[in-house]
Amino acid sequence: MHPLNFPDYNFRTRLKDGQLQIFDPVRRRFAALTPEEWVRQNVIQYLNVEKLVPLHMMASERGIKVNRLQKRFDLVVYAPTGLPVMIVECKAPGVQLNEEVFYQIARYNMTLKVNHLLVSNGLKHIYCKIDYSAESLIFEELIPPYSAMI
C-alpha cells in the first residue's frame, strides 16, 4: 500500500478469495484493503497508540441519519459518557482534501454535534476544534490527546 504520513504500525492482513484484507480492531473483523481502508486503519492506530484513544471508544463505518438521509461515517471517537467528541473522515491518498470533503464531515456534525473534526487522506491531515459560542472553527496543527478531547 501507499506509504502514509503516520508512524509505522503492524497490521494483520490476510488473503481471502484473492482479496487482500486488513483487520479492523474497532469493528473486530477483516475488511477489504482499499486505499481508503488503509488510511482508516492508520488513523485508528494513530489515535489509539499516539493519542491514547481506547479502541472501545471508537466506532467505525456506522450508519447515521443526516437530514432524513442514511449516511455512513468513517470513524467517531466517544467520551466515556457515551457522547461523541470527534468525527474522522478518511479519504484515499489520491483524493484532494477540499471544501467538498470538509462539508461532508460538517453535514455529519449537524447530527452528532462534536467538538473536534479530522479529515485525512493519509498524507495530509486537517484537524479543527469547533467553538460553538463564537460559531467558528479553530484549525490546529496538532491533534490533541484523548484526555484533552473529553
C-alpha positions, -999 to 999 in steps of 0.1 A, spaced: 0 0 0 9 36 -4 33 50 23 14 75 45 22 103 69 19 82 100 43 62 121 48 26 110 23 2 126 19 -35 124 -13 -47 108 -29 -81 105 -37 -89 69 -48 -119 50 -56 -130 15 -91 -144 12 -107 -154 -21 -80 -135 -39 -88 -103 -20 -62 -87 4 -79 -78 37 -69 -59 68 -81 -65 103 -101 -36 118 -97 -37 156 -126 -14 161 -151 -34 140 -133 -66 151 -134 -81 116 -114 -81 84 -122 -56 57 -111 -53 21 -78 -34 19 -88 -5 -3 -68 28 -3 -94 44 19 -94 15 44 -56 17 45 -60 54 56 -87 45 81 -66 17 98 -36 40 101 -58 67 116 -72 42 141 -37 31 151 -25 67 154 -54 77 176 -50 46 197 -12 44 201 -2 81 199 -33 99 212 -44 72 237 -79 68 224 -92 34 237 -103 11 208 -136 6 225 -143 43 224 -142 44 186 -169 34 161 -160 27 125 -182 26 94 -216 30 111 -248 45 98 -260 79 106 -291 99 96 -284 133 82 -315 153 71 -335 121 69 -309 106 46 -290 75 56 -252 81 55 -221 63 68 -193 79 88 -157 66 87 -148 70 124 -163 86 155 -145 89 189 -166 88 220 -161 101 255 -166 77 285 -201 93 289 -210 78 255 -212 112 238 -194 116 205 -164 140 207 -147 137 173 -157 128 137 -130 115 114 -134 114 76 -109 93 57 -102 96 20 -78 77 -3 -44 92 -6 -51 104 -42 -82 124 -30 -76 161 -25 -89 175 8 -110 203 -3 -141 222 7 -164 194 -5 -147 169 18 -150 193 47 -187 200 40 -192 162 42 -179 160 77 -197 192 86 -230 176 75 -224 146 97 -217 170 126 -252 185 122 -264 153 137 -235 144 161 -225 179 173 -190 170 183 -162 195 192 -134 180 171 -132 173 133 -104 154 115 -101 149 78 -72 128 64 -61 113 32 -32 97 49 -8 123 35 -24 154 48 -45 158 80 -68 187 87 -79 190 123 -101 216 139 -120 224 171 -154 239 169 -162 269 190 -200 268 191 -203 301 211 -183 320 186 -196 300 157 -161 294 144 -136 267 135 -102 267 151 -77 249 128 -47 235 146 -15 217 135 -16 190 163 -44 166 172 -48 167 210 -46 136 232 -78 118 241 -78 133 276 -80 168 261 -109 158 238 -131 146 265 
